[in-house]
């Protein structure tokens, strides 16, 4: 089993997709994180079936993340 902080380390500077507790999906480049799994994403987009909204730089609390995957 992969430990969460090891996974974040391997995802650093790569494009990831995050499913949040409120069922939103954010996609962006992971540029930073801390021991609490708070994350900083660059070039972030919020994606839905109907639209894509550009958000830019996002600071996200780690406890809002349900699932994290690499994109592409």
Helices and strands as residue ranges (DSSP letters): H 4-11, E 15-20, E 25-33, E 39-47, E 52-60, G 62-64, E 65-70
